[in-house]
């Protein structure tokens, strides 16, 4: 198993050139399977993990998330980025303390977002949002962990590209190594963000079939993640099969399931 330091060095290198896809497992098993497909890095998904606990996104306590991060990071040979939601705090000093705890789990990267959970004021005020990123960057100084700063406007009903760019530029200046505005979709939006924060890396979230790896790479995107989309795809298969049994009393979907031997053999190989 590579050391934590070597995983972090690999993760930093991945952000310097080219474009890589970082799928989002929701537990150790899905992480190990995705790793076996040849992906160079992985990222947790707060939503995917929450659904395994039977709760909605952003409802898992900090201690449980830290345990989850340590479990997944220790189970794979590739770098792991942590979806760390809003840092599980509002004030910058508390964000910093929690980010330091996340770094101690063995992750190679961590993301912090600027959403509040308040429908009336869904984003942290600009200055506070920047200070939260600055505090997180300070907490990670000397660790080699890549800090990703996210602005959530396009996900929380504030789809303002200019404001998203203003925040991402400020986040880069505050110490973030990767910038991320989940919800942007068009080449024009992506290109504008890539140009604004260059030479810092940009992550793009893909949750459907509106683009390709090649198209995003051509726009200068360094990193692609899928959030909870793979977890939703897995749920889709399981739900469809269960509904068939419950509603029709038939088992056709089970015949299309991944063979037991394939999954068991994949994990038996380490």
C-alpha positions as CSV (number, residue, x, y, z in Angstrom):
1,X,0.0,0.0,0.0
2,X,1.4,3.4,-0.9
3,X,2.1,5.8,1.9
4,X,-0.2,8.7,2.6
5,X,2.6,11.1,1.6
6,X,3.0,9.3,-1.8
7,X,-0.7,9.4,-2.4
8,X,-0.7,13.1,-1.7
9,X,2.2,13.7,-4.1
10,X,0.5,11.7,-6.8
11,X,-2.7,13.7,-6.3
12,X,-0.9,17.1,-6.6
13,X,0.8,15.9,-9.8
14,X,-2.5,14.9,-11.3
15,X,-3.7,18.6,-11.0
16,X,-0.7,20.0,-12.9
17,X,-1.3,18.7,-16.4
18,X,-3.9,16.9,-18.4
19,X,-7.4,15.9,-17.3
20,X,-8.4,13.1,-15.0
21,X,-11.7,11.6,-13.9
22,X,-12.2,11.1,-10.2
23,X,-15.3,8.9,-9.6
24,X,-17.2,9.1,-6.3
25,X,-17.6,5.9,-4.3
26,X,-19.9,5.7,-1.3
27,X,-18.1,3.0,0.7
28,X,-14.9,1.0,0.8
29,X,-16.3,-1.7,-1.5
30,X,-17.4,0.7,-4.3
31,X,-14.0,2.5,-3.8
32,X,-12.0,-0.7,-4.3
33,X,-14.1,-1.6,-7.4
34,X,-13.6,1.8,-9.0
35,X,-9.9,1.7,-8.3
36,X,-9.8,-1.7,-10.0
37,X,-11.1,-0.1,-13.2
38,X,-7.9,2.0,-13.4
39,X,-9.0,5.4,-12.1
40,X,-6.0,7.4,-10.8
41,X,-7.9,9.0,-7.9
42,X,-11.3,8.8,-6.1
43,X,-13.5,11.2,-4.2
44,X,-16.1,10.6,-1.5
45,X,-19.7,11.8,-2.0
46,X,-21.5,13.2,1.0
47,X,-24.8,12.3,-0.6
48,X,-23.9,8.8,-1.6
49,X,-22.6,8.1,1.9
50,X,-25.6,9.7,3.6
51,X,-27.9,7.4,1.6
52,X,-26.1,4.4,2.9
53,X,-27.0,5.6,6.4
54,X,-30.7,6.2,5.4
55,X,-30.5,10.0,5.9
56,X,-30.4,12.9,3.4
57,X,-27.3,14.7,2.2
58,X,-25.6,16.8,4.8
59,X,-27.2,14.9,7.7
60,X,-24.3,12.7,8.7
61,X,-22.4,13.9,11.8
62,X,-18.8,14.9,11.6
63,X,-17.5,12.0,13.6
64,X,-19.2,9.5,11.3
65,X,-17.8,11.3,8.3
66,X,-14.3,11.2,9.7
67,X,-14.6,7.5,10.3
68,X,-15.8,7.0,6.8
69,X,-12.9,9.0,5.3
70,X,-10.4,7.0,7.2
71,X,-12.0,3.7,6.2
72,X,-12.1,4.5,2.5
73,X,-8.6,6.1,2.4
74,X,-7.1,3.0,4.1
75,X,-8.8,0.7,1.7
76,X,-7.4,1.9,-1.6
77,X,-4.0,2.5,-3.2
78,X,-5.0,5.7,-5.0
79,X,-5.4,9.2,-3.6
80,X,-8.8,10.0,-2.1
81,X,-10.4,13.5,-2.1
82,X,-12.9,14.2,0.7
83,X,-16.2,15.8,0.1
84,X,-16.2,17.7,3.4
85,X,-19.4,19.7,2.8
86,X,-19.1,23.1,4.5
87,X,-16.4,22.0,6.9
88,X,-19.1,21.2,9.6
89,X,-18.8,24.7,11.0
90,X,-19.4,28.3,10.1
91,X,-16.7,30.2,11.8
92,X,-13.3,30.0,10.0
93,X,-11.3,28.8,13.1
94,X,-13.7,25.9,13.5
95,X,-13.6,25.1,9.8
96,X,-9.8,25.0,10.2
97,X,-9.9,22.7,13.1
98,X,-12.3,20.3,11.4
99,X,-10.2,20.3,8.2
100,X,-7.1,19.4,10.2
101,X,-9.0,16.4,11.6
102,X,-10.0,15.4,8.1
103,X,-6.4,15.6,6.9
104,X,-5.4,13.2,9.7
105,X,-7.6,10.5,8.2
106,X,-5.2,9.9,5.3
107,X,-7.0,11.8,2.5
108,X,-5.1,13.5,-0.3
109,X,-7.5,16.3,-0.9
110,X,-10.5,18.0,0.7
111,X,-13.2,20.3,-0.5
112,X,-15.0,23.1,1.3
113,X,-18.2,24.7,0.0
114,X,-19.8,28.1,0.7
115,X,-23.4,27.0,1.0
116,X,-25.3,27.7,4.3
117,X,-28.3,25.4,4.1
118,X,-30.5,28.4,4.6
119,X,-32.9,28.8,1.7
120,X,-33.2,32.6,2.3
121,X,-29.5,33.2,2.3
122,X,-28.0,30.1,0.7
123,X,-24.4,31.3,0.4
124,X,-22.1,32.6,3.0
125,X,-21.4,36.3,2.7
126,X,-18.5,36.9,0.4
127,X,-15.9,37.9,3.0
128,X,-16.8,35.1,5.4
129,X,-16.6,32.6,2.5
130,X,-13.2,33.7,1.6
131,X,-12.0,33.6,5.2
132,X,-13.3,30.1,5.6
133,X,-11.2,29.0,2.6
134,X,-8.1,30.9,4.0
135,X,-8.5,29.2,7.3
136,X,-8.8,25.8,5.7
137,X,-5.7,26.5,3.6
138,X,-3.8,27.5,6.7
139,X,-4.8,24.3,8.5
140,X,-3.5,22.2,5.6
141,X,-0.2,24.1,5.3
142,X,2.7,21.5,5.2
143,X,0.4,18.5,4.8
144,X,0.5,18.2,1.0
145,X,-3.3,17.9,1.0
146,X,-5.0,19.6,-2.0
147,X,-7.7,22.1,-1.0
148,X,-10.6,22.5,-3.3
149,X,-12.9,25.5,-2.8
150,X,-16.4,25.2,-4.0
151,X,-19.0,27.9,-4.7
152,X,-22.5,26.4,-4.7
153,X,-24.6,29.2,-6.4
154,X,-25.7,27.1,-9.3
155,X,-27.0,24.4,-7.0
156,X,-28.8,26.6,-4.5
157,X,-30.8,28.9,-6.8
158,X,-28.1,31.6,-7.3
159,X,-26.9,30.8,-10.8
160,X,-24.8,33.9,-11.3
161,X,-21.6,33.2,-13.3
162,X,-20.0,36.5,-12.5
163,X,-20.5,36.0,-8.8
164,X,-19.2,32.5,-9.0
165,X,-16.1,33.6,-10.8
166,X,-15.6,36.4,-8.2
167,X,-15.7,33.9,-5.4
168,X,-13.5,31.3,-7.1
169,X,-10.8,33.9,-7.9
170,X,-10.9,35.0,-4.3
171,X,-10.7,31.4,-3.1
172,X,-7.7,30.8,-5.3
173,X,-6.0,33.9,-3.8
174,X,-6.9,32.6,-0.3
175,X,-4.9,29.4,-0.9
176,X,-7.2,26.9,-2.7
177,X,-5.4,24.7,-5.2
178,X,-8.5,23.6,-7.1
179,X,-11.7,25.5,-7.8
180,X,-15.1,24.1,-8.3
181,X,-18.6,25.5,-9.2
182,X,-20.9,22.5,-9.3
183,X,-23.9,23.0,-11.5
184,X,-22.1,24.7,-14.4
185,X,-22.8,22.9,-17.7
186,X,-22.1,24.9,-20.8
187,X,-18.7,25.2,-22.6
188,X,-19.0,28.9,-22.2
189,X,-19.4,28.7,-18.4
190,X,-16.6,26.2,-18.0
191,X,-14.2,28.1,-20.2
192,X,-14.9,31.3,-18.4
193,X,-14.0,29.8,-15.0
194,X,-10.9,28.0,-16.4
195,X,-9.6,31.3,-17.8
196,X,-10.4,33.3,-14.7
197,X,-8.6,31.1,-12.2
198,X,-5.7,29.9,-14.4
199,X,-3.2,28.4,-13.7
200,X,-5.1,26.8,-10.8
201,X,-7.0,23.6,-11.5
202,X,-10.7,23.5,-12.1
203,X,-13.0,20.6,-11.2
204,X,-16.2,20.1,-13.1
205,X,-19.1,18.0,-11.9
206,X,-20.8,15.7,-14.4
207,X,-24.1,14.1,-13.5
208,X,-25.5,13.3,-16.9
209,X,-24.7,12.9,-20.5
210,X,-24.3,16.6,-21.5
211,X,-20.5,16.4,-22.1
212,X,-17.5,14.1,-22.5
213,X,-14.1,13.8,-20.9
214,X,-12.5,14.9,-24.2
215,X,-14.7,18.0,-24.5
216,X,-13.9,19.1,-20.9
217,X,-10.2,18.4,-21.4
218,X,-10.2,20.6,-24.5
219,X,-11.6,23.5,-22.4
220,X,-8.7,23.2,-19.9
221,X,-10.5,21.3,-17.2
222,X,-8.0,19.4,-15.0
223,X,-10.4,17.3,-12.9
224,X,-13.9,15.7,-13.4
225,X,-16.0,14.2,-10.7
226,X,-19.5,12.8,-10.7
227,X,-20.8,13.5,-7.2
228,X,-23.6,11.2,-6.2
229,X,-24.4,10.2,-9.7
230,X,-22.8,6.7,-9.5
231,X,-24.5,6.1,-6.2
232,X,-27.8,7.1,-7.9
233,X,-27.1,4.7,-10.8
234,X,-26.5,1.9,-8.3
235,X,-29.7,2.7,-6.5
236,X,-31.5,2.8,-9.8
237,X,-30.6,-0.8,-10.5
238,X,-31.5,-2.1,-7.1
239,X,-34.7,-0.1,-6.9
240,X,-35.9,-1.4,-10.3
241,X,-35.2,-5.0,-9.3
242,X,-36.9,-4.7,-6.0
243,X,-39.9,-3.0,-7.5
244,X,-40.3,-5.8,-10.0
245,X,-40.4,-8.3,-7.3
246,X,-42.8,-6.3,-5.1
247,X,-45.1,-5.3,-7.9
248,X,-44.9,-8.1,-10.5
249,X,-43.7,-11.1,-8.5
250,X,-41.0,-11.7,-11.1
251,X,-37.2,-11.8,-10.9
252,X,-36.1,-10.9,-14.4
253,X,-33.9,-8.0,-13.3
254,X,-31.9,-10.3,-11.0
255,X,-30.7,-12.2,-14.1
256,X,-29.0,-9.0,-15.3
257,X,-27.1,-8.5,-12.0
258,X,-23.3,-8.6,-11.8
259,X,-22.4,-12.3,-11.3
260,X,-21.5,-13.3,-7.7
261,X,-18.2,-14.8,-8.9
262,X,-17.2,-11.5,-10.6
263,X,-17.7,-9.4,-7.5
264,X,-16.3,-11.9,-5.1
265,X,-13.3,-12.5,-7.3
266,X,-12.6,-8.8,-7.8
267,X,-12.4,-8.3,-4.0
268,X,-10.5,-11.5,-3.4
269,X,-7.7,-10.1,-5.5
270,X,-7.1,-7.4,-3.0
